[in-house]
Amino acid sequence: MAGIRCGFAIGPADVIQLMNNVKAPYNVNKLTSDAAANALKNTATLEENIRVLLEQRELMEKQLIALDFVEKVYPSDANFLLFRVKQKANELYKTIADRGIVSRFRGNELHCNECIRVTIGTAAENSKFLEQLEDVYKELTA
């Protein structure tokens, strides 16, 4: 449940114990814990949200690949995509952010030169991101 900054781990008991040994005590507040528990109880909504996310991620991946300035879209099993542009990734990220679209510049990470990470949103949010991405890239490289 990325929106409320809550996740969970499933694994062998000894591995989970190691994780518990290094986590902060009370690292999830009650409101977040209650919201996560409620979301897990409502499996129909959870399954629909997952279906929409997977559909939107696949569509976003195809649309990014179709852009001539996107060199690579990395495989993802998450609620975001990492992609590499030919040039000016940091400027692209900053300009889009100034226009109210949130993404993450990842060009300072190992092997992520000229990379941006975008979270998969609603169809409207994804369309707006792609529109701004294309417009801003054209502006920056004109």
N, C-alpha and C positions, 0 to 999 in steps of 0.2 A: 504494500500500500504506500507507494512512493509519495503521494500527495500529502500524507500525514507523517511522513518520515518514519515508517514502521515496516520492519521486515522480520523474517524469522529464518531459522536454520533447522534443517533436518539432517541428522547424521548419527554415526556411532556414538554411544554414550561417552566414551573416553574423549572423543574430539569435542563434543558439546561441553564437557567438563573443562577442557582447556580453554574454550572460548569464554565460559563463565568466569574462569579465573582471572581474565584480563579485562572484562567489561566493567564499566562503572556501575556501582550500585544504584538502583532506582533510575536507570537510564531511559525508561519510558514512563511518561506521566500517565496518570489515571485516565484523562480524557482520550489520549491517543490509544491506550490499551483498550478502553471500552469501545471506541470506534472500530478498532481492528477486530475485536471479538464479535461485534455486531455484524461487520461486513462478512466475516467468515461463516456466520450463521445463515446469512441470506445468500445461499448458493446460486439461486437463479440470477440474481443481479450480478454476482461475482462472475458467473459464467458468461453472461451477456457482455459485461465490461471486457473480459478477456477476449471474447470473439471480436468485438469492435476494435480493440487494441491490435490484435493480430492482423485484421483486415487493413486497418489504417497503416500499420507498419509496412506491410507488403506494398501497398499503394505508394506510400512515401518513398520507399526504396526504389521502385520502378521510376517514379517521377524524378528523383535525384539522378539516377543513372542516365536518364534521357537528357540531362543538361550537359552541354558540351564542355563546360568548365569544371565539372565534377569528374575527378580522375578515378575515384574509387569509393564505393560504399561498402563498409565492412559488415560481415555477417553479424547478426544480433539475435539473441534470445531474450532481450530485455525490452524495456519500454522506451528505448531510445535508439538512435542510429548515429554512428560515427562515420563521417565522410571526409574525404580529402579533396580540396579544390586546387586548381593549377597554381594560383598565386593569391596574395593579399587576404589570407584567411583571417588574420587578426583585425584588419581594417573592416573587413566584411562583417565580422562578428560585432565589432563596436558600433558600426553604423546601424545595423539591424537593431541592436539593443537600444540605441538612441531613438529609434522609431517605435519602441515598445514591444519588440519581439525578443523573447528570452531564448538564448541558446548558450553554449559554452565553447569557448576557444580552448582547444587542446593541443595547440602547436608547440607548447613547451614540454609536453610529455614525450618520453622515449618512443621513437618510431612514429610519432604523430605530427610530423612537420606538415603545416598547412591544413590541419584537421579541425573540424567543428563537430560538436555533439549536439543533437537536437532531440528533445523528448517528444514522443508521439502524443498528439493531442486529439481534439475533435477534428472532424473533416474540415470544418471552417477554419480552425486554428492552423491546421497543416497547410491548407490552401493559401492562407495569408502568409505563412512563413515562406512557402515556395515562391510566391509572387514577389515578396520583398527580397528574397535571396537573389532571384534573377535580376530584378531591377537594380539593386545595389551593386551587384557584380558588374553589370553593364556600366553603371556610373563610375565605378572605381577603375575600370580598365579602358574607358573611352579615350 
